[in-house]
Amino acid sequence: MRNIVRLAALCLTASMGLRAQQPPPAAAPGFDPAALERELAEFNKKPDTPGTGPYAALKEEAASLPDHVIYRPADLAGLGKLKLGVLAWGNGACSNDGAGARMHLAEIASHGYLVIANGRIRSGPGAPPGLWQPPRPAADGSLPPPQTEAADLTRAIDWALVENKRAGGPYFGRIDPRQIAVSGWSCGGIQALRIAADARVRTVVIHNSGIFGQGMNHMPGMDLGKDALQKIHTPIIYILGGPTDIAYANGMDDFKRIEGVPAAVANLDIGHGGTFLQLNGGAAASVAVSWLDWQLRGDKRAASRFVGEHCGLCQDKRWTLQRKGFGPEQ
């Protein structure tokens, strides 16, 4: 399964024109696109997962927020006094399939978060008939423009905060405006970095992504410069796939350049595809939840995965953690 996930990421990033931070490498020997397509088709047949958190999650679309997919606890009344945090999510390849990372996003939602992804439900349960196909490069090799934009993340945050004040709505009084985060995978991570300077954002989670070095950007619309890193005003974590992740060099370079705010980079040697196709989003989703619980809710147990000489990720042989700016407890 691990090899399938890694090949899936390679195929998708190349076919979507993602050029995942750098031109994609040649296909591995024995690579079988037809077999990969069958594997992805089987994945799309799998049911949605409710997540492992205390609040079983669902995904849905809302007429009041076009071109977005919402992941939330199914029973909002069951939250009791807990207020929802908000996570705005940018998809891999900046695609408009808001269900492409559905298991990862449902896992986060099951821990008491309102997660809003760009796009519509275009794959998996609830998608229109037929296998959704990502945009592909033209015959001359030119890349299609991104299907979504960073402003879509801002629209998601705006909508959530309006809903929090809309009397009679399902989210009335249920959202904590101090718990706002942005996140994304690969190209979607660049979108998250683009709006990270928003004063409402309290933390940033970047998956398998990093800003291109000067002259290295091959994707239309992704012209964000490294100077954007100096505008980050909140703690940030990069969750990367190790040296085989084709976003690894850019993500590590971002981490080195960030100054003035706590920053971490956690590497799991799995490549650019991360654990998005795994049940409940796999190990990367678990790390993302812990980071959000720590940064947005001050959860000390969650913090213990990142801080201290014997932190949880420090002791987990699957992960390599680097951090700076956390203070003496680092």
N, C-alpha and C positions, 0 to 999 in steps of 0.2 A: 504493500500500500504506500509506503514511503516513497518508493521510486515513481509510482504512478502520480502521486501528488506533485513531485518535483517536475516530472515531465509535463503534467497538466499546466503547471505554472509557466513553464517554458513555452509551451504551445500557445497558451492564451495570451501571454504578454507579447509574443512575437506577432500573432495574428491580429491582435487588437491595435498594433502600432504603438505599444507601450514603450518598446525599446528599453525596458526596465532599467533606467538610469544610464545604460550604455547599450550599444548595438548588441542584439542577442547572439549568443554563441551558436555554432552549428549544432544541429540535432545530434544527440548521442548515437553511437553505433547501435543498430537494432531498433531504433525508434520507429514506432508503428502508429502513424496518425490515426488510422482507422480504429485501432484498438483503444487509443486514447479517447476518441470520440465516443466509442461504446461505453467506456468507463465513466465518462462525464454524463452520458445519457442515463446510466444506472444511478449515478449520484443524484441526478435531478428527480429520480423516482422515489428517493428516500423521503420519508415524512419529515416535516418540521420537528425540531426538538424543542421542548419547553425549557431547557436549561436545567442546571443542577442547583440553582439558588432557591431560596425559600418562597419565591413568587413565580409560579409557572408562567412562562411568557408566551405571547402570540405575536404574529405579524399581520399588518393590515395596511390599507391605504385610506386616506381621509380626503373627502372632497374639498375641505377647506385648505388643504396643503397639497396642491397638485405636484406631480412628479417627485414624490417622496414616498418612502416606505417606512412605516412606524413599527417598532418593536417595543412592547411594553408588558408589564405584568397583566395577566388576563383579568384578575380580580383586583381592581383598583381599591375597592373598599377594604380588601384584606390587608392593605398596607398599614392600616391603623394610623399611628402618628408619624410614620416614616414619610419623609418628603422625597419625591423623585429627583434624582440628578438627571441631567440632560447630556447626551453625547451625540454630537453631529458627526456623521460618518461619510467619508469620501471613498468611492469604490475603486478597486483595481482597474487600471486603464482609464480612469475617469469615465467609466461606462455608465449607462443609464439603467443597468440591472441592479435594482436595490435589494435583490434577493441573492446576489452572488456570494455573499458572506453570511447567509442567513443563520447558520448554526452558531457562528462566532457572536453575532449580534444578539441572538436570542439568549445566549448564555449571559451576556452582560445585562440584558433587560431583566433576567430572572433574579438578579441581585438588587432590584429596586431602582432601575434606571429606565428613562425614556430615551430610546435610541432612535435616531432619525437618519435614514440613509438616502442619499440622492437616487433618483430614478423611480422606476415602477417595478412591480413583481413580474419579471420576465423569464425566470427560470425556477424550476422546482414546483412544489405545490402552489396552486393558485395562479400559475402563469397561463397565458393563452396557449392553445394547442400548438404543437410543433416545437422542435428544439430551437431555442433562441441562438442566433449566430451573432457573434461580436463583429463590429466593423473591421474590415481588413484593408491592408494597403492596396493602393491602385496598382495597375499593371506596370506603371513606371516606377513603382517603389515609393511614391509619395504617401505620406501618412494622413489619415483622416483627422479632422479636428476632434478634440474631446467632446463627448456627448453631454457632459455636465461641466459646471464651473464652480469655482470656489464660492461665489456668491450664493450658490444653492445651500451651502452650509450655514451662511448667515441667515438666509430665509428660514431655515429650520429652527434656529435659535429664536429668531423674532417670533415665529409662530408659537413656539412652546411658551414663551413668556406672555404672549397675549392670551393664550388658552388658560394660563394660570390665573388670570384675572377675569375671565369670562364667566359670569355667574350662570349657573345651570349647565355648564359644560363638564365633561368627564374629568378634566384636569383642574377644575377650579380649586385653588388653594392647595393643590397636591404637589406642586413643583417648588423646589428651593432654588431661587435665582442665583444663589451663591455657589451652586454646584453645576457649573457649565464646563464641559470639556469638548475638545475637537480631536478627531482621530481619522485615520484613513490608511488604506493599503496601497503602496507603490505610488502610482499617479495620484490616487486619492490622498495619500500622505502629503504630497506637495500642495494639494488644495488646503489641507488642514494647516500646513505651515503658512500658507498665504494669509489666512485669517487669524493666526495665532495672536496677533497684536491687538485683537478686539479686547477691550477692557473688561468685558463680561466673562471672558474665558479664564478659568482657574487652573487648568492643566491641559497638557497636550500629550497624545499617545500616537507615535508614528510607527507603522508596521512596514518593514521591508521597503524602505524609501530613504531618500536623502536628496538634497538640492544638487543639481548638476553643477560641475565646475564650469568656469567661463569657457564658452565655445564648445561645450560638450552636449548641449541640449538638442535632441533630435525630435522633440514632440511639439507640435503646434500648440500654442496657448500656455505652455509650461515654461515661461520665461522668467521664473522667479530667481533672483540673484541671492548669493550667499549673505548679502547685507541684511536680508530679512531675518536672519538668525539673531541679529543684535536687537531686534524689536520684540523678541520673546520676553514676556514679563512674568512667566509662571514656571513652575517645575515642569520638566519634559522628560519623557522616556522614549528611546528608540528600541523597538523589538525587531531584531534582524535575524536573518537565517544563516549566519556564519559566512566564511569566505566564499562559499559557492553561491551565495545570494548575489545576484547581479546588481543589487543596490547596496551591497556591503561597503564598498569604498566610499560612496557618497555619504551614506549614513554615518560611518565612522568619522569622516571628515567634518560633518556637521557637529557631531559630539565634541570634537576637539576645539571647534571654533566658538561654541556657545560659552558665553561668559555672563556672570552676574546673577544667574539663577541656578538652582539645583538641577542637575542633569544626570541621566543614567542611560546606559546602553546595555541591553541584555541580548546575547546571541545564543540561538539554538541552532545547531548544525543540521539544518534541514533544507536550506535553499530558499529561493525567492517565493515559493508557494506557501511557506509557513505551514500552519496547521489548520487552515481555513476549511478544508474538506473533511476534517476529522470530527467525530462525534462531539457535540457541544463545543466545537471550536478548538479542541485540543489544548495543549500546554500554553500556547500563546494567549488564548482567551483567558485562561486562569491568571496569568501574569497581569494582563490588562485590567481584570476585575480588581485584583489586589492593589494595583497602582491607583485606580480610581477611588477605591474605598479608603485608602490612606490619604490621598491628596484632597479629596472632596469631603470626606467624613471624619478624618482624623483617626481612623481605626488603627490601633496600636498593633493588633495581631497582623493586619495586612502590612503595616510598616516593617515588621520583623522579617519580611521576605527580602527587603532591600537594604536595611541599615544594620550596622553592627558587624564586628569581625566574623561572627558566625551566622550571618543572615541566611535566610532560607535558600535564596538563589546561590549564595556563596557555597553552600554545602551540597547543592544539587549538581551532580556531575554532568547532567545534560546541558547545563547553562554556563555561560561565561558572563559575569557581570562586571561592568566598570561604572564608576560613579564619581561625582565631584560636587562640591558645594552643599553637602548635607550636614556639615558641621562635625563636631568631635565624634558623634555616634557613627560616622561613616566608617 
